[in-house]
């Protein structure tokens, strides 16, 4: 090798090393940020199911439930039994689906014709419950629903069914199809009033129907009224003689030859500072007064089966991220996960944290804490957020740790 070549190599080697260093730096600094997995740091509590002592009537069949929970418990053989006038709850629900009302609305007027008068006379002759009507009478939809649900007027059930659906047959077809869609397999609707003993259901399914009905504010408002004034009949009174007692806020009584005492009820109680509306059904009582009286004991015992369960509190640390060069950054719960639970239901908890691949601001949602009802599989979640921001590693660290290790 000549002296000239040696001198050339002396120049090229440092230059090559410089190019290599520059190339490495460019490569290392433009690599995507590596993924930082979150690590859970706590084991969250679960809730085991407990037995709730309920004051079930000794006769017939009963069920208890709460809106949002469904039916919580049943007692007795849940077979189809004559609903009696509880059937009018389905009539009201169907009519309000067909002709919806808002709070404070009276709705359209219904003009009564000879068919309506004949229906009244027929129920009077057969000792059915009625409200007085007159040919050509004008009554609003809201007033007709009051007549249906307060004094349990059979004739107004038929009037509403014909008005909203065109005929009683069309109404029963609709009601049976709707019950089937809701999964209420025991409900079979043979008429609009429940006077027909072939209109049947179980306490379980009537309780589910009751929770649905109470979701309609117009329905809930009417069944909570002790009395009202309507055309022709004048003042009418609610046959629910438990109304306003021990938290009762409705819904519907029933008795006929196929069921001497039945009561679908709603009862509002305060549990640990939170209101809970309990819906229940008692069927097959020896008489109506027994069903009414026993509903209170059942509702109050059900209220004792609820309590507040707290799984995490706002600010609780549930995990962390080990950020290169900067250390651990906490992942914390953003709000309390605490709600009213039925003691016979268990709950499982889990934490999920997603990986970070970039600098992330404080309070960014990075996961969740989830509680699963082990009975219904319903989930409730709250976000998990970063307590402080995460920063990218500095240039020196990235140059010396190109693969994030």
C-alpha positions in Angstrom: 0.0 0.0 0.0 1.4 3.4 -1.0 1.8 6.3 1.3 -0.9 8.1 -0.6 -3.4 5.3 -0.1 -2.6 5.2 3.7 -3.4 8.9 3.9 -6.6 8.4 2.0 -7.7 5.7 4.5 -6.9 7.8 7.4 -9.4 10.3 6.1 -12.1 7.8 5.1 -12.2 5.8 8.3 -13.2 8.7 10.6 -15.6 10.0 8.0 -17.2 6.5 7.7 -17.4 6.3 11.5 -19.1 9.7 11.5 -21.6 8.6 8.9 -22.3 5.4 10.8 -22.8 7.4 14.0 -25.1 9.9 12.3 -27.0 7.1 10.6 -27.4 5.2 13.9 -28.6 8.4 15.7 -31.1 9.1 13.0 -32.4 5.5 13.1 -32.5 5.4 16.9 -34.3 8.7 17.3 -36.9 8.0 14.6 -37.9 4.6 15.8 -41.5 4.4 17.1 -41.8 4.6 20.8 -41.8 1.2 22.4 -44.9 0.0 24.1 -45.2 0.3 27.9 -47.5 -2.2 29.5 -49.6 -1.2 32.5 -49.2 -3.3 35.6 -52.1 -3.8 38.1 -51.0 -3.2 41.7 -54.1 -4.3 43.7 -56.5 -7.1 43.9 -60.0 -5.6 43.9 -62.8 -6.9 46.2 -65.5 -9.2 44.9 -68.9 -9.6 46.4 -70.3 -13.0 47.4 -74.1 -13.6 47.2 -75.9 -13.7 50.5 -79.3 -15.1 51.4 -82.2 -12.6 51.8 -85.1 -13.5 54.1 -88.3 -12.4 52.3 -91.8 -12.3 53.9 -93.5 -14.3 51.3 -97.3 -14.9 51.6 -98.0 -18.5 52.5 -100.6 -18.9 49.7 -100.5 -18.8 45.9 -97.5 -17.4 44.0 -95.5 -14.3 44.3 -92.5 -12.5 42.8 -90.4 -9.4 43.6 -88.2 -7.3 41.3 -86.7 -3.9 40.7 -86.4 -1.9 37.5 -83.0 -2.4 36.0 -82.6 -5.7 37.9 -85.6 -7.7 36.6 -87.2 -10.3 38.8 -85.1 -10.9 41.9 -86.9 -13.8 43.5 -90.1 -15.8 43.2 -92.2 -18.0 45.6 -94.6 -20.7 44.7 -95.4 -22.4 41.4 -95.0 -19.8 38.7 -97.8 -21.2 36.5 -100.3 -19.2 34.5 -103.2 -18.0 36.7 -106.1 -15.6 36.0 -104.8 -12.1 36.2 -108.2 -10.5 36.9 -108.0 -6.7 36.5 -104.2 -6.7 36.6 -104.7 -7.3 32.8 -105.5 -3.6 32.6 -101.8 -2.9 33.1 -101.1 -4.5 29.7 -104.1 -2.6 28.2 -102.7 0.7 29.5 -99.1 -0.1 28.3 -100.4 -1.1 24.9 -102.5 2.0 24.5 -99.7 4.3 25.6 -97.4 2.6 23.1 -100.0 3.1 20.3 -101.0 6.6 21.4 -98.1 8.0 23.5 -98.7 10.8 26.0 -96.4 13.2 27.8 -96.8 14.5 31.3 -99.5 17.2 31.4 -101.0 16.1 28.1 -104.7 15.0 28.0 -104.3 13.6 24.6 -107.0 13.2 21.9 -110.7 13.1 22.8 -112.6 9.8 22.5 -116.2 10.1 21.5 -118.3 7.3 23.0 -120.8 5.5 20.7 -123.6 3.0 21.2 -121.0 0.1 21.3 -119.4 1.8 24.3 -122.8 2.2 26.0 -123.7 -1.4 25.3 -120.4 -2.5 26.8 -121.2 -0.6 29.9 -124.7 -2.2 30.2 -123.2 -5.7 29.6 -120.7 -5.3 32.5 -123.3 -3.9 34.8 -125.6 -6.9 34.1 -122.6 -9.2 34.9 -121.5 -7.4 38.0 -118.4 -6.1 36.5 -116.6 -2.9 37.6 -117.6 0.1 35.5 -117.7 3.8 35.2 -120.8 5.6 33.9 -120.8 6.7 30.3 -123.3 8.4 27.9 -123.9 8.3 24.2 -121.8 11.0 22.5 -119.7 11.6 25.6 -116.2 13.1 25.0 -113.5 11.8 27.3 -109.7 12.4 26.8 -107.3 9.6 26.5 -105.8 10.6 29.9 -109.1 10.5 31.6 -110.0 7.2 30.0 -106.7 5.8 31.4 -107.6 7.1 34.8 -111.0 5.3 34.6 -109.2 2.2 33.5 -106.6 2.1 36.3 -108.2 3.7 39.3 -111.7 2.2 39.7 -110.7 -0.6 37.3 -113.5 0.1 34.8 -114.0 -2.9 32.5 -116.1 -1.0 30.0 -113.3 1.6 29.7 -110.8 -1.1 29.0 -112.9 -2.2 26.0 -113.4 1.4 24.9 -109.7 2.1 24.9 -108.9 -1.2 23.1 -111.4 -0.4 20.4 -110.3 3.2 20.1 -106.5 2.5 19.9 -106.6 -0.8 17.9 -109.9 -0.8 16.0 -111.3 -3.9 17.8 -110.9 -6.1 20.9 -109.6 -8.9 18.7 -107.0 -6.5 17.2 -106.0 -5.5 20.7 -105.6 -9.0 22.0 -103.5 -10.0 18.9 -101.2 -7.0 19.5 -100.9 -7.6 23.3 -100.1 -11.3 22.9 -97.5 -10.5 20.3 -96.0 -7.8 22.5 -95.9 -10.1 25.5 -94.1 -12.7 23.4 -91.5 -10.1 22.2 -90.8 -9.3 25.9 -90.3 -12.9 26.7 -93.3 -13.0 29.0 -94.3 -16.5 27.9 -97.0 -17.1 30.6 -99.0 -14.1 29.6 -102.1 -14.9 27.4 -104.5 -12.1 26.8 -108.1 -13.1 26.0 -109.7 -9.7 26.7 -108.8 -6.1 27.5 -110.2 -6.0 31.1 -109.2 -9.3 32.7 -112.9 -10.1 33.4 -112.3 -13.2 31.3 -110.7 -15.9 33.4 -108.7 -17.0 30.4 -106.6 -13.9 30.5 -103.7 -15.4 32.5 -100.1 -14.9 33.6 -97.6 -15.8 36.3 -96.5 -13.5 39.1 -93.0 -13.5 37.6 -94.1 -12.2 34.3 -96.6 -9.7 35.7 -93.7 -8.3 37.9 -91.6 -7.8 34.7 -94.6 -6.1 33.1 -95.0 -3.9 36.1 -91.4 -2.7 36.0 -91.9 -1.8 32.3 -95.2 0.0 33.0 -93.6 2.1 35.7 -91.0 3.3 33.3 -93.7 5.4 31.6 -94.1 8.6 33.6 -97.8 9.0 32.6 -98.7 5.5 33.7 -96.7 6.0 37.0 -98.5 9.3 37.6 -102.0 7.9 37.1 -101.6 4.8 39.3 -100.3 7.1 42.1 -103.5 9.2 42.1 -106.0 8.4 45.0 -108.8 9.9 43.0 -109.7 11.9 39.8 -112.6 13.5 38.0 -113.9 12.3 34.7 -116.9 13.2 32.5 -120.3 11.6 33.4 -119.1 9.5 36.4 -117.6 12.5 38.2 -115.2 11.6 41.0 -113.6 8.2 40.8 -111.4 6.5 43.5 -108.4 4.2 43.3 -109.1 0.7 44.4 -105.5 0.3 45.6 -106.3 0.9 49.3 -102.6 0.5 50.1 -101.7 3.6 48.1 -99.5 6.0 50.2 -99.0 3.5 53.0 -95.5 2.2 53.8 -94.1 3.5 50.5 -96.8 2.1 48.1 -97.0 4.1 44.9 -99.3 1.9 42.8 -100.1 -0.3 40.6 -103.2 -2.5 40.1 -105.5 -4.8 42.1 -107.4 -7.7 40.7 -110.0 -10.3 41.7 -112.4 -12.5 39.8 -113.7 -16.1 39.9 -110.4 -17.4 38.8 -108.3 -15.4 41.2 -109.9 -14.1 44.4 -107.0 -11.8 45.3 -104.2 -10.5 43.2 -102.1 -7.4 43.5 -99.3 -6.0 41.3 -97.7 -3.3 43.4 -94.9 -0.7 43.4 -93.3 0.4 46.6 -90.6 3.1 47.0 -88.1 2.7 49.8 -84.9 4.5 50.8 -81.9 2.3 51.3 -78.6 3.9 52.4 -79.7 7.2 51.1 -80.8 6.0 47.7 -84.4 5.4 46.5 -85.3 2.0 45.2 -88.6 1.2 43.6 -89.6 -2.4 44.3 -92.2 -4.0 42.1 -93.9 -7.2 43.1 -96.9 -9.4 42.4 -99.1 -11.5 44.7 -101.6 -13.9 43.2 -104.0 -16.5 44.5 -104.8 -14.8 47.8 -107.9 -15.9 49.6 -109.3 -12.4 49.1 -108.1 -9.0 47.8 -107.6 -7.5 51.2 -105.0 -10.2 52.1 -103.0 -9.6 48.9 -103.0 -5.8 49.6 -101.9 -6.3 53.2 -99.3 -8.9 52.5 -97.7 -6.7 49.8 -96.3 -4.3 52.4 -94.5 -7.0 54.4 -93.0 -8.4 51.2 -91.9 -5.0 49.9 -90.3 -4.0 53.2 -88.4 -7.3 53.5 -87.2 -6.9 50.0 -85.8 -3.4 50.8 -83.7 -5.0 53.5 -82.1 -7.2 50.8 -80.4 -4.1 49.2 -77.3 -2.3 50.3 -74.6 -0.1 48.9 -71.5 -2.0 47.6 -68.3 -0.1 47.1 -65.7 -1.6 44.9 -63.3 1.3 44.4 -63.1 4.9 45.4 -62.1 7.9 43.3 -58.4 8.4 43.4 -57.6 4.8 44.3 -54.4 3.5 42.7 -55.0 0.3 40.7 -51.9 0.1 38.5 -48.8 1.9 37.2 -46.6 2.3 34.2 -42.8 2.1 34.5 -41.8 4.8 32.1 -38.1 4.5 31.0 -35.8 7.1 32.4 -38.7 8.7 34.4 -39.9 5.9 36.7 -43.4 4.8 37.8 -46.6 6.7 36.9 -49.7 5.8 38.8 -53.0 4.7 37.1 -55.9 5.8 39.4 -59.7 5.4 39.4 -61.5 8.5 38.2 -64.7 8.2 40.3 -66.3 6.0 42.9 -67.6 2.6 41.7 -70.3 2.3 44.3 -74.0 1.4 43.8 -77.0 -0.3 45.2 -76.9 -4.1 45.0 -79.2 -6.9 45.7 -77.5 -9.1 48.3 -78.4 -12.4 46.6 -76.3 -11.3 43.6 -72.6 -11.8 43.5 -70.2 -9.5 41.6 -66.7 -10.0 40.1 -64.3 -7.2 39.4 -61.5 -6.7 36.9 -58.9 -4.1 35.8 -57.8 -3.4 32.2 -54.9 -1.2 31.3 -53.9 -0.5 27.7 -50.3 -0.1 26.7 -48.8 3.4 26.2 -46.7 4.1 23.1 -46.3 7.9 23.3 -46.0 10.7 25.8 -49.4 10.9 27.5 -51.1 13.8 29.3 -52.2 13.6 32.9 -55.9 12.4 33.4 -55.9 10.5 30.1 -58.1 7.5 30.3 -55.9 4.4 30.0 -58.2 1.6 31.1 -61.2 0.8 33.3 -62.3 -1.0 36.4 -65.3 -3.2 35.6 -67.8 -5.0 37.9 -69.8 -7.9 36.5 -73.0 -9.1 38.0 -72.4 -12.8 38.2 -76.2 -13.5 37.9 -77.3 -11.2 35.1 -73.9 -10.5 33.6 -74.7 -6.8 33.5 -71.5 -4.8 33.7 -70.7 -1.4 35.3 -67.4 0.4 34.7 -65.5 3.5 35.6 -62.4 4.9 33.8 -58.8 4.6 35.0 -56.7 7.6 34.3 -53.0 8.6 34.6 -52.3 10.5 37.8 -49.5 12.5 36.2 -48.2 12.9 32.6 -45.7 10.5 31.0 -42.8 11.9 29.0 -40.7 10.5 26.3 -37.2 9.4 27.3 -34.5 11.9 26.5 -32.1 11.8 23.5 -29.3 10.2 25.4 -31.5 7.4 26.8 -32.9 6.7 23.4 -29.5 6.6 21.8 -28.3 4.1 24.4 -31.5 2.1 24.5 -32.7 1.8 20.9 -34.9 -1.2 21.6 -36.5 0.2 24.8 -34.5 -2.0 27.2 
